Amino acid sequence: MTSIYKTAYPYYRDKHKMSITELAERYKLTREELSMSKDKTQDINFQLCHAVLLIVFKNFNYFPKLSYIPKEIVNHVKDQLQIPNADFSEVV
């Protein structure tokens, strides 16, 4: 199988720092997405994982490995869900 780095698929660069503007534009959850993530489960860790996977899939049209998702995105989604104690690494 060809490496993702040699394809046309987008991917997260290892050392790429995401700007606040990029996060706000590309990784903002809608009200419906926020409520859907909160309605799926009571566990805040799974709420966070669901919302992160949803927003990443919307931008890339595939699910990358959870460990490849930058911390900036996870923290941005955490802020939107208002669950600062959620731990993405618990699910990963």
FIBANU-690131 format. One record per atom (N, C-alpha, C, O): residue number from 1; residue in three letters; x, y, z negated. Coordinates in nm, 2 decimals, decimal comma. Layout:
<sites>
+-----+---------+--------+--------+--------+
| num | residuo |     xx |     yy |     zz |
+-----+---------+--------+--------+--------+
| NUM |     ALA |      X |      Y |      Z |
...
+-----+---------+--------+--------+--------+
</sites>
This chain:
<sites>
+-----+---------+--------+--------+--------+
| num | residuo |     xx |     yy |     zz |
+-----+---------+--------+--------+--------+
|   1 |     MET |   0,08 |  -0,12 |   0,00 |
|   1 |     MET |   0,00 |   0,00 |   0,00 |
|   1 |     MET |   0,09 |   0,12 |   0,00 |
|   1 |     MET |   0,19 |   0,13 |  -0,07 |
|   2 |     THR |   0,05 |   0,22 |   0,08 |
|   2 |     THR |   0,13 |   0,35 |   0,09 |
|   2 |     THR |   0,11 |   0,43 |  -0,04 |
|   2 |     THR |   0,01 |   0,43 |  -0,10 |
|   3 |     SER |   0,22 |   0,49 |  -0,08 |
|   3 |     SER |   0,22 |   0,57 |  -0,20 |
|   3 |     SER |   0,13 |   0,69 |  -0,18 |
|   3 |     SER |   0,12 |   0,74 |  -0,06 |
|   4 |     ILE |   0,06 |   0,74 |  -0,28 |
|   4 |     ILE |  -0,03 |   0,85 |  -0,27 |
|   4 |     ILE |   0,05 |   0,98 |  -0,23 |
|   4 |     ILE |  -0,01 |   1,07 |  -0,16 |
|   5 |     TYR |   0,18 |   0,98 |  -0,26 |
|   5 |     TYR |   0,26 |   1,10 |  -0,22 |
|   5 |     TYR |   0,28 |   1,11 |  -0,07 |
|   5 |     TYR |   0,33 |   1,22 |  -0,02 |
|   6 |     LYS |   0,26 |   1,00 |   0,00 |
|   6 |     LYS |   0,28 |   1,00 |   0,14 |
|   6 |     LYS |   0,15 |   1,00 |   0,22 |
|   6 |     LYS |   0,15 |   0,96 |   0,34 |
|   7 |     THR |   0,04 |   1,04 |   0,16 |
|   7 |     THR |  -0,09 |   1,04 |   0,22 |
|   7 |     THR |  -0,15 |   1,18 |   0,22 |
|   7 |     THR |  -0,08 |   1,28 |   0,17 |
|   8 |     ALA |  -0,26 |   1,20 |   0,28 |
|   8 |     ALA |  -0,33 |   1,33 |   0,28 |
|   8 |     ALA |  -0,41 |   1,35 |   0,16 |
|   8 |     ALA |  -0,47 |   1,46 |   0,14 |
|   9 |     TYR |  -0,42 |   1,26 |   0,07 |
|   9 |     TYR |  -0,50 |   1,28 |  -0,05 |
|   9 |     TYR |  -0,43 |   1,38 |  -0,15 |
|   9 |     TYR |  -0,31 |   1,38 |  -0,16 |
|  10 |     PRO |  -0,51 |   1,46 |  -0,21 |
|  10 |     PRO |  -0,46 |   1,55 |  -0,31 |
|  10 |     PRO |  -0,42 |   1,48 |  -0,43 |
|  10 |     PRO |  -0,47 |   1,37 |  -0,46 |
|  11 |     TYR |  -0,32 |   1,53 |  -0,50 |
|  11 |     TYR |  -0,28 |   1,47 |  -0,63 |
|  11 |     TYR |  -0,22 |   1,58 |  -0,72 |
|  11 |     TYR |  -0,19 |   1,69 |  -0,67 |
|  12 |     TYR |  -0,20 |   1,55 |  -0,84 |
|  12 |     TYR |  -0,15 |   1,64 |  -0,94 |
|  12 |     TYR |   0,01 |   1,63 |  -0,93 |
|  12 |     TYR |   0,06 |   1,52 |  -0,95 |
|  13 |     ARG |   0,07 |   1,74 |  -0,91 |
|  13 |     ARG |   0,22 |   1,74 |  -0,91 |
|  13 |     ARG |   0,26 |   1,73 |  -1,05 |
|  13 |     ARG |   0,20 |   1,79 |  -1,15 |
|  14 |     ASP |   0,37 |   1,66 |  -1,07 |
|  14 |     ASP |   0,43 |   1,64 |  -1,21 |
|  14 |     ASP |   0,45 |   1,76 |  -1,29 |
|  14 |     ASP |   0,41 |   1,77 |  -1,40 |
|  15 |     LYS |   0,52 |   1,86 |  -1,23 |
|  15 |     LYS |   0,56 |   1,98 |  -1,30 |
|  15 |     LYS |   0,48 |   2,10 |  -1,27 |
|  15 |     LYS |   0,51 |   2,21 |  -1,31 |
|  16 |     HIS |   0,37 |   2,08 |  -1,19 |
|  16 |     HIS |   0,29 |   2,20 |  -1,15 |
|  16 |     HIS |   0,21 |   2,25 |  -1,27 |
|  16 |     HIS |   0,13 |   2,17 |  -1,33 |
|  17 |     LYS |   0,23 |   2,37 |  -1,30 |
|  17 |     LYS |   0,15 |   2,44 |  -1,41 |
|  17 |     LYS |   0,03 |   2,50 |  -1,35 |
|  17 |     LYS |   0,04 |   2,57 |  -1,25 |
|  18 |     MET |  -0,09 |   2,47 |  -1,40 |
|  18 |     MET |  -0,21 |   2,53 |  -1,35 |
|  18 |     MET |  -0,24 |   2,67 |  -1,42 |
|  18 |     MET |  -0,22 |   2,68 |  -1,54 |
|  19 |     SER |  -0,28 |   2,76 |  -1,34 |
|  19 |     SER |  -0,30 |   2,90 |  -1,39 |
|  19 |     SER |  -0,44 |   2,90 |  -1,45 |
|  19 |     SER |  -0,53 |   2,81 |  -1,42 |
|  20 |     ILE |  -0,47 |   3,00 |  -1,53 |
|  20 |     ILE |  -0,60 |   3,02 |  -1,59 |
|  20 |     ILE |  -0,70 |   3,04 |  -1,48 |
|  20 |     ILE |  -0,82 |   3,00 |  -1,49 |
|  21 |     THR |  -0,66 |   3,12 |  -1,38 |
|  21 |     THR |  -0,75 |   3,15 |  -1,27 |
|  21 |     THR |  -0,79 |   3,02 |  -1,19 |
|  21 |     THR |  -0,91 |   3,00 |  -1,16 |
|  22 |     GLU |  -0,69 |   2,94 |  -1,17 |
|  22 |     GLU |  -0,72 |   2,81 |  -1,10 |
|  22 |     GLU |  -0,81 |   2,72 |  -1,18 |
|  22 |     GLU |  -0,91 |   2,66 |  -1,12 |
|  23 |     LEU |  -0,79 |   2,72 |  -1,31 |
|  23 |     LEU |  -0,88 |   2,64 |  -1,39 |
|  23 |     LEU |  -1,02 |   2,69 |  -1,39 |
|  23 |     LEU |  -1,12 |   2,61 |  -1,38 |
|  24 |     ALA |  -1,03 |   2,82 |  -1,40 |
|  24 |     ALA |  -1,17 |   2,88 |  -1,41 |
|  24 |     ALA |  -1,24 |   2,87 |  -1,28 |
|  24 |     ALA |  -1,36 |   2,85 |  -1,28 |
|  25 |     GLU |  -1,17 |   2,87 |  -1,17 |
|  25 |     GLU |  -1,24 |   2,86 |  -1,03 |
|  25 |     GLU |  -1,27 |   2,71 |  -1,00 |
|  25 |     GLU |  -1,38 |   2,69 |  -0,95 |
|  26 |     ARG |  -1,18 |   2,62 |  -1,02 |
|  26 |     ARG |  -1,19 |   2,49 |  -0,97 |
|  26 |     ARG |  -1,24 |   2,39 |  -1,07 |
|  26 |     ARG |  -1,30 |   2,28 |  -1,03 |
|  27 |     TYR |  -1,23 |   2,42 |  -1,20 |
|  27 |     TYR |  -1,26 |   2,32 |  -1,30 |
|  27 |     TYR |  -1,37 |   2,37 |  -1,40 |
|  27 |     TYR |  -1,36 |   2,34 |  -1,52 |
|  28 |     LYS |  -1,47 |   2,45 |  -1,35 |
|  28 |     LYS |  -1,57 |   2,49 |  -1,43 |
|  28 |     LYS |  -1,69 |   2,40 |  -1,42 |
|  28 |     LYS |  -1,74 |   2,38 |  -1,31 |
|  29 |     LEU |  -1,74 |   2,35 |  -1,53 |
|  29 |     LEU |  -1,86 |   2,26 |  -1,53 |
|  29 |     LEU |  -1,99 |   2,35 |  -1,52 |
|  29 |     LEU |  -2,00 |   2,45 |  -1,59 |
|  30 |     THR |  -2,09 |   2,30 |  -1,45 |
|  30 |     THR |  -2,22 |   2,36 |  -1,45 |
|  30 |     THR |  -2,29 |   2,33 |  -1,57 |
|  30 |     THR |  -2,25 |   2,24 |  -1,65 |
|  31 |     ARG |  -2,40 |   2,40 |  -1,60 |
|  31 |     ARG |  -2,49 |   2,37 |  -1,71 |
|  31 |     ARG |  -2,54 |   2,22 |  -1,71 |
|  31 |     ARG |  -2,54 |   2,16 |  -1,81 |
|  32 |     GLU |  -2,58 |   2,18 |  -1,59 |
|  32 |     GLU |  -2,63 |   2,04 |  -1,57 |
|  32 |     GLU |  -2,52 |   1,94 |  -1,61 |
|  32 |     GLU |  -2,55 |   1,84 |  -1,67 |
|  33 |     GLU |  -2,40 |   1,97 |  -1,56 |
|  33 |     GLU |  -2,29 |   1,88 |  -1,59 |
|  33 |     GLU |  -2,25 |   1,87 |  -1,74 |
|  33 |     GLU |  -2,23 |   1,77 |  -1,80 |
|  34 |     LEU |  -2,26 |   1,99 |  -1,80 |
|  34 |     LEU |  -2,23 |   2,00 |  -1,95 |
|  34 |     LEU |  -2,34 |   1,92 |  -2,02 |
|  34 |     LEU |  -2,30 |   1,84 |  -2,11 |
|  35 |     SER |  -2,46 |   1,94 |  -1,99 |
|  35 |     SER |  -2,57 |   1,87 |  -2,06 |
|  35 |     SER |  -2,57 |   1,72 |  -2,03 |
|  35 |     SER |  -2,59 |   1,64 |  -2,12 |
|  36 |     MET |  -2,53 |   1,68 |  -1,91 |
|  36 |     MET |  -2,52 |   1,54 |  -1,88 |
|  36 |     MET |  -2,41 |   1,47 |  -1,96 |
|  36 |     MET |  -2,43 |   1,36 |  -2,01 |
|  37 |     SER |  -2,30 |   1,53 |  -1,97 |
|  37 |     SER |  -2,19 |   1,48 |  -2,04 |
|  37 |     SER |  -2,22 |   1,46 |  -2,19 |
|  37 |     SER |  -2,19 |   1,36 |  -2,26 |
|  38 |     LYS |  -2,30 |   1,56 |  -2,25 |
|  38 |     LYS |  -2,34 |   1,55 |  -2,39 |
|  38 |     LYS |  -2,45 |   1,45 |  -2,41 |
|  38 |     LYS |  -2,46 |   1,39 |  -2,52 |
|  39 |     ASP |  -2,53 |   1,43 |  -2,31 |
|  39 |     ASP |  -2,65 |   1,34 |  -2,33 |
|  39 |     ASP |  -2,61 |   1,19 |  -2,31 |
|  39 |     ASP |  -2,68 |   1,10 |  -2,36 |
|  40 |     LYS |  -2,49 |   1,16 |  -2,24 |
|  40 |     LYS |  -2,45 |   1,03 |  -2,21 |
|  40 |     LYS |  -2,42 |   0,95 |  -2,34 |
|  40 |     LYS |  -2,44 |   0,83 |  -2,35 |
|  41 |     THR |  -2,35 |   1,02 |  -2,44 |
|  41 |     THR |  -2,31 |   0,95 |  -2,56 |
|  41 |     THR |  -2,29 |   1,05 |  -2,67 |
|  41 |     THR |  -2,28 |   1,17 |  -2,65 |
|  42 |     GLN |  -2,29 |   1,00 |  -2,79 |
|  42 |     GLN |  -2,27 |   1,09 |  -2,91 |
|  42 |     GLN |  -2,13 |   1,10 |  -2,94 |
|  42 |     GLN |  -2,09 |   1,19 |  -3,02 |
|  43 |     ASP |  -2,04 |   1,01 |  -2,90 |
|  43 |     ASP |  -1,90 |   1,01 |  -2,92 |
|  43 |     ASP |  -1,83 |   1,12 |  -2,85 |
|  43 |     ASP |  -1,84 |   1,13 |  -2,72 |
|  44 |     ILE |  -1,77 |   1,22 |  -2,92 |
|  44 |     ILE |  -1,71 |   1,33 |  -2,85 |
|  44 |     ILE |  -1,59 |   1,30 |  -2,76 |
|  44 |     ILE |  -1,57 |   1,36 |  -2,66 |
|  45 |     ASN |  -1,52 |   1,19 |  -2,79 |
|  45 |     ASN |  -1,41 |   1,15 |  -2,71 |
|  45 |     ASN |  -1,46 |   1,10 |  -2,57 |
|  45 |     ASN |  -1,40 |   1,13 |  -2,47 |
|  46 |     PHE |  -1,57 |   1,03 |  -2,57 |
|  46 |     PHE |  -1,63 |   0,98 |  -2,45 |
|  46 |     PHE |  -1,70 |   1,09 |  -2,37 |
|  46 |     PHE |  -1,70 |   1,09 |  -2,25 |
|  47 |     GLN |  -1,76 |   1,19 |  -2,44 |
|  47 |     GLN |  -1,81 |   1,31 |  -2,38 |
|  47 |     GLN |  -1,70 |   1,38 |  -2,30 |
|  47 |     GLN |  -1,72 |   1,42 |  -2,18 |
|  48 |     LEU |  -1,59 |   1,40 |  -2,36 |
|  48 |     LEU |  -1,47 |   1,46 |  -2,30 |
|  48 |     LEU |  -1,42 |   1,38 |  -2,18 |
|  48 |     LEU |  -1,40 |   1,44 |  -2,07 |
|  49 |     CYS |  -1,41 |   1,25 |  -2,19 |
|  49 |     CYS |  -1,36 |   1,17 |  -2,08 |
|  49 |     CYS |  -1,46 |   1,18 |  -1,97 |
|  49 |     CYS |  -1,42 |   1,19 |  -1,85 |
|  50 |     HIS |  -1,59 |   1,17 |  -1,99 |
|  50 |     HIS |  -1,69 |   1,17 |  -1,89 |
|  50 |     HIS |  -1,68 |   1,31 |  -1,81 |
|  50 |     HIS |  -1,68 |   1,31 |  -1,69 |
|  51 |     ALA |  -1,67 |   1,42 |  -1,89 |
|  51 |     ALA |  -1,67 |   1,55 |  -1,82 |
|  51 |     ALA |  -1,54 |   1,57 |  -1,74 |
|  51 |     ALA |  -1,54 |   1,63 |  -1,63 |
|  52 |     VAL |  -1,43 |   1,52 |  -1,80 |
|  52 |     VAL |  -1,30 |   1,53 |  -1,73 |
|  52 |     VAL |  -1,30 |   1,45 |  -1,60 |
|  52 |     VAL |  -1,26 |   1,50 |  -1,49 |
|  53 |     LEU |  -1,35 |   1,33 |  -1,60 |
|  53 |     LEU |  -1,36 |   1,25 |  -1,48 |
|  53 |     LEU |  -1,45 |   1,31 |  -1,38 |
|  53 |     LEU |  -1,43 |   1,31 |  -1,26 |
|  54 |     LEU |  -1,56 |   1,37 |  -1,43 |
|  54 |     LEU |  -1,66 |   1,43 |  -1,34 |
|  54 |     LEU |  -1,60 |   1,55 |  -1,26 |
|  54 |     LEU |  -1,61 |   1,56 |  -1,14 |
|  55 |     ILE |  -1,53 |   1,63 |  -1,33 |
|  55 |     ILE |  -1,47 |   1,75 |  -1,27 |
|  55 |     ILE |  -1,35 |   1,72 |  -1,18 |
|  55 |     ILE |  -1,33 |   1,78 |  -1,08 |
|  56 |     VAL |  -1,28 |   1,62 |  -1,22 |
|  56 |     VAL |  -1,16 |   1,58 |  -1,14 |
|  56 |     VAL |  -1,21 |   1,51 |  -1,01 |
|  56 |     VAL |  -1,16 |   1,54 |  -0,90 |
|  57 |     PHE |  -1,32 |   1,43 |  -1,02 |
|  57 |     PHE |  -1,37 |   1,37 |  -0,90 |
|  57 |     PHE |  -1,43 |   1,47 |  -0,80 |
|  57 |     PHE |  -1,41 |   1,46 |  -0,68 |
|  58 |     LYS |  -1,49 |   1,58 |  -0,86 |
|  58 |     LYS |  -1,55 |   1,68 |  -0,78 |
|  58 |     LYS |  -1,44 |   1,75 |  -0,69 |
|  58 |     LYS |  -1,47 |   1,79 |  -0,58 |
|  59 |     ASN |  -1,32 |   1,76 |  -0,75 |
|  59 |     ASN |  -1,21 |   1,83 |  -0,68 |
|  59 |     ASN |  -1,13 |   1,74 |  -0,59 |
|  59 |     ASN |  -1,08 |   1,79 |  -0,49 |
|  60 |     PHE |  -1,12 |   1,62 |  -0,62 |
|  60 |     PHE |  -1,03 |   1,53 |  -0,55 |
|  60 |     PHE |  -1,10 |   1,42 |  -0,46 |
|  60 |     PHE |  -1,05 |   1,36 |  -0,37 |
|  61 |     ASN |  -1,23 |   1,39 |  -0,50 |
|  61 |     ASN |  -1,31 |   1,29 |  -0,43 |
|  61 |     ASN |  -1,25 |   1,15 |  -0,46 |
|  61 |     ASN |  -1,28 |   1,06 |  -0,38 |
|  62 |     TYR |  -1,18 |   1,13 |  -0,56 |
|  62 |     TYR |  -1,14 |   1,00 |  -0,61 |
|  62 |     TYR |  -1,10 |   1,02 |  -0,76 |
|  62 |     TYR |  -1,08 |   1,13 |  -0,81 |
|  63 |     PHE |  -1,09 |   0,90 |  -0,83 |
|  63 |     PHE |  -1,05 |   0,91 |  -0,97 |
|  63 |     PHE |  -0,90 |   0,87 |  -0,98 |
|  63 |     PHE |  -0,86 |   0,76 |  -0,95 |
|  64 |     PRO |  -0,82 |   0,97 |  -1,03 |
|  64 |     PRO |  -0,68 |   0,93 |  -1,05 |
|  64 |     PRO |  -0,66 |   0,86 |  -1,18 |
|  64 |     PRO |  -0,76 |   0,85 |  -1,26 |
|  65 |     LYS |  -0,55 |   0,80 |  -1,21 |
|  65 |     LYS |  -0,52 |   0,74 |  -1,34 |
|  65 |     LYS |  -0,54 |   0,85 |  -1,44 |
|  65 |     LYS |  -0,50 |   0,96 |  -1,42 |
|  66 |     LEU |  -0,60 |   0,81 |  -1,55 |
|  66 |     LEU |  -0,63 |   0,90 |  -1,66 |
|  66 |     LEU |  -0,50 |   0,97 |  -1,71 |
|  66 |     LEU |  -0,50 |   1,09 |  -1,75 |
|  67 |     SER |  -0,39 |   0,90 |  -1,71 |
|  67 |     SER |  -0,27 |   0,95 |  -1,76 |
|  67 |     SER |  -0,21 |   1,06 |  -1,67 |
|  67 |     SER |  -0,12 |   1,13 |  -1,71 |
|  68 |     TYR |  -0,26 |   1,06 |  -1,54 |
|  68 |     TYR |  -0,21 |   1,16 |  -1,45 |
|  68 |     TYR |  -0,28 |   1,30 |  -1,46 |
|  68 |     TYR |  -0,23 |   1,39 |  -1,40 |
|  69 |     ILE |  -0,39 |   1,30 |  -1,53 |
|  69 |     ILE |  -0,47 |   1,43 |  -1,54 |
|  69 |     ILE |  -0,39 |   1,52 |  -1,63 |
|  69 |     ILE |  -0,37 |   1,49 |  -1,75 |
|  70 |     PRO |  -0,36 |   1,64 |  -1,58 |
|  70 |     PRO |  -0,29 |   1,74 |  -1,66 |
|  70 |     PRO |  -0,36 |   1,78 |  -1,79 |
|  70 |     PRO |  -0,49 |   1,79 |  -1,79 |
|  71 |     LYS |  -0,29 |   1,81 |  -1,89 |
|  71 |     LYS |  -0,34 |   1,85 |  -2,02 |
|  71 |     LYS |  -0,42 |   1,98 |  -2,01 |
|  71 |     LYS |  -0,52 |   2,00 |  -2,09 |
|  72 |     GLU |  -0,38 |   2,06 |  -1,92 |
|  72 |     GLU |  -0,45 |   2,19 |  -1,90 |
|  72 |     GLU |  -0,60 |   2,17 |  -1,87 |
|  72 |     GLU |  -0,69 |   2,24 |  -1,91 |
|  73 |     ILE |  -0,62 |   2,07 |  -1,78 |
|  73 |     ILE |  -0,76 |   2,04 |  -1,74 |
|  73 |     ILE |  -0,84 |   1,99 |  -1,86 |
|  73 |     ILE |  -0,95 |   2,03 |  -1,88 |
|  74 |     VAL |  -0,78 |   1,90 |  -1,93 |
|  74 |     VAL |  -0,84 |   1,84 |  -2,05 |
|  74 |     VAL |  -0,88 |   1,94 |  -2,15 |
|  74 |     VAL |  -0,99 |   1,95 |  -2,20 |
|  75 |     ASN |  -0,78 |   2,03 |  -2,18 |
|  75 |     ASN |  -0,81 |   2,14 |  -2,27 |
|  75 |     ASN |  -0,91 |   2,24 |  -2,22 |
|  75 |     ASN |  -1,00 |   2,29 |  -2,30 |
|  76 |     HIS |  -0,91 |   2,26 |  -2,10 |
|  76 |     HIS |  -1,02 |   2,35 |  -2,04 |
|  76 |     HIS |  -1,16 |   2,29 |  -2,05 |
|  76 |     HIS |  -1,25 |   2,36 |  -2,08 |
|  77 |     VAL |  -1,17 |   2,17 |  -2,03 |
|  77 |     VAL |  -1,30 |   2,10 |  -2,04 |
|  77 |     VAL |  -1,34 |   2,09 |  -2,18 |
|  77 |     VAL |  -1,46 |   2,11 |  -2,22 |
|  78 |     LYS |  -1,24 |   2,07 |  -2,27 |
|  78 |     LYS |  -1,27 |   2,07 |  -2,42 |
|  78 |     LYS |  -1,33 |   2,20 |  -2,46 |
|  78 |     LYS |  -1,43 |   2,20 |  -2,54 |
|  79 |     ASP |  -1,28 |   2,31 |  -2,41 |
|  79 |     ASP |  -1,33 |   2,44 |  -2,45 |
|  79 |     ASP |  -1,47 |   2,46 |  -2,39 |
|  79 |     ASP |  -1,55 |   2,52 |  -2,46 |
|  80 |     GLN |  -1,50 |   2,41 |  -2,27 |
|  80 |     GLN |  -1,63 |   2,42 |  -2,22 |
|  80 |     GLN |  -1,73 |   2,34 |  -2,29 |
|  80 |     GLN |  -1,85 |   2,39 |  -2,31 |
|  81 |     LEU |  -1,69 |   2,22 |  -2,34 |
|  81 |     LEU |  -1,79 |   2,14 |  -2,41 |
|  81 |     LEU |  -1,80 |   2,18 |  -2,56 |
|  81 |     LEU |  -1,88 |   2,14 |  -2,63 |
|  82 |     GLN |  -1,70 |   2,27 |  -2,60 |
|  82 |     GLN |  -1,70 |   2,32 |  -2,74 |
|  82 |     GLN |  -1,68 |   2,20 |  -2,84 |
|  82 |     GLN |  -1,74 |   2,19 |  -2,94 |
|  83 |     ILE |  -1,58 |   2,11 |  -2,81 |
|  83 |     ILE |  -1,55 |   2,00 |  -2,89 |
|  83 |     ILE |  -1,39 |   2,00 |  -2,91 |
|  83 |     ILE |  -1,33 |   1,91 |  -2,85 |
|  84 |     PRO |  -1,34 |   2,09 |  -2,99 |
|  84 |     PRO |  -1,19 |   2,10 |  -3,00 |
|  84 |     PRO |  -1,13 |   1,98 |  -3,07 |
|  84 |     PRO |  -1,01 |   1,96 |  -3,05 |
|  85 |     ASN |  -1,21 |   1,90 |  -3,14 |
|  85 |     ASN |  -1,15 |   1,79 |  -3,21 |
|  85 |     ASN |  -1,15 |   1,66 |  -3,12 |
|  85 |     ASN |  -1,09 |   1,56 |  -3,17 |
|  86 |     ALA |  -1,20 |   1,67 |  -3,01 |
|  86 |     ALA |  -1,21 |   1,55 |  -2,92 |
|  86 |     ALA |  -1,06 |   1,51 |  -2,88 |
|  86 |     ALA |  -0,98 |   1,60 |  -2,86 |
|  87 |     ASP |  -1,04 |   1,38 |  -2,86 |
|  87 |     ASP |  -0,91 |   1,33 |  -2,83 |
|  87 |     ASP |  -0,91 |   1,25 |  -2,70 |
|  87 |     ASP |  -0,96 |   1,14 |  -2,70 |
|  88 |     PHE |  -0,86 |   1,31 |  -2,59 |
|  88 |     PHE |  -0,86 |   1,24 |  -2,46 |
|  88 |     PHE |  -0,77 |   1,11 |  -2,47 |
|  88 |     PHE |  -0,80 |   1,02 |  -2,40 |
|  89 |     SER |  -0,67 |   1,12 |  -2,54 |
|  89 |     SER |  -0,58 |   1,00 |  -2,55 |
|  89 |     SER |  -0,64 |   0,88 |  -2,62 |
|  89 |     SER |  -0,59 |   0,77 |  -2,60 |
|  90 |     GLU |  -0,75 |   0,90 |  -2,70 |
|  90 |     GLU |  -0,82 |   0,79 |  -2,76 |
|  90 |     GLU |  -0,88 |   0,70 |  -2,65 |
|  90 |     GLU |  -0,89 |   0,58 |  -2,67 |
|  91 |     VAL |  -0,93 |   0,77 |  -2,55 |
|  91 |     VAL |  -1,00 |   0,69 |  -2,44 |
|  91 |     VAL |  -0,90 |   0,64 |  -2,34 |
|  91 |     VAL |  -0,92 |   0,53 |  -2,29 |
|  92 |     VAL |  -0,79 |   0,71 |  -2,32 |
|  92 |     VAL |  -0,69 |   0,67 |  -2,22 |
|  92 |     VAL |  -0,62 |   0,54 |  -2,26 |
|  92 |     VAL |  -0,54 |   0,49 |  -2,19 |
+-----+---------+--------+--------+--------+
</sites>
